[in-house]
Amino acid sequence: MSLPQLNNPLHGKTLESILNELLGQYGWDGLAARINAKCFTDNPSISSSLKFLRKTEWARKKLEDLYVATK
């Protein structure tokens, strides 16, 4: 039996909700400054960024780490 993830700030959060929260806080330029990923600099959109983040583990990890650091 696994323990509940009460202290995990990512528990129950979708990648889309994390991205939207960080966009609200930093905007595309702020995300691009914090995470060096082309999806945040070249014609950024939610859908293209999500597609990239789902395929690219290092970028998803950086986004999740940034989210945890802001909470």
N, C-alpha and C positions, 0 to 999 in steps of 0.2 A: 504494500500500500504506500503510495507516495504522499508526501506532506503537501498541504495546500500552499500555494505560492503567494501568501499574504504580503511578503516583503519584496516581491518582484514587480517593479513598476511597469514592466512590459506585459504582464499577465492580463489577458483579455483585450489587449490593444491590437488592432490590425495595423499593417504597414501603412495603409492609406490614412488612418486616423493619426498615426505618428507623424507622417509627412505633412498632413494638413495643420496639425498643431505647430510644428516647427516652422512651416511657411507663414503662419499667422504671427509668429514671434520674430522671425528673422527675414522673411521674404526670400526671393530667389537669389538676390545678390549676397545676402547674409549666409545662406546655405552654401553657395559657391565659394565664399571666403573660408568657410569652416571645413568643407568637404570638397576635395579636388576631384569633381566628377563632371564630365561634359554634359550630363543630363540636367545640371543646374545652371549651365552657362549658355549653351547653344539652343535657342528657341525652346526654353523649358515649358513643360506642361505636366500636369498631374499624371496623366496616363503614360506618357513616355518615361517619366521618372520612375513610376511604379514598375513598369516593364523592365527597366534597367536594374532597379534595386532587387527585384525578385530573381534575376539571373546572376547577379554579381554579389557574392557573399561579402567581400571586403567593404563594399560601399554600403550594403545593408547594415553591417556591423557598426560602421562609423555613424550612420544615421541613428541607430538604436543607442549607441554610446552617448551621442549628443543629446538625445531625448532624456536619457537617464540622468545626465549631468545637469539638465535644466530643471529637474524635478526635485 
